[in-house]
Amino acid sequence: MGFFTQLSSNVRKFRKDNGWSQQQLADMAGLDRTTISALERNKFNDIGIRKIQRVLQVLSHSLAIEPVRLPNLDYMQRFNREND
């Protein structure tokens, strides 16, 4: 699953976990409901990072920057064993 697809899915899941409608989340984040709808549908064309941060903040989450490492031999062998 790609980053944006996962982000969209997580926003929807976190919103539903709180029992909120898209309109309620939008009101708390100071955004329009259509922005929340677009975010949950993986339509990021007109959504800036600050809007995403506001939504995640209301949902008690944040974006994080983490190093990405190439898998080493041990990891690949373990992965193959687990998926055989």
Secondary structure, DSSP 8 states (H G I E B T S, - for coil): --HHHHHHHHHHHHHHHTT--HHHHHHHHT--HHHHHHHHTT--TT--HHHHHHHHHHTT------------HHHHHHHHHHT-
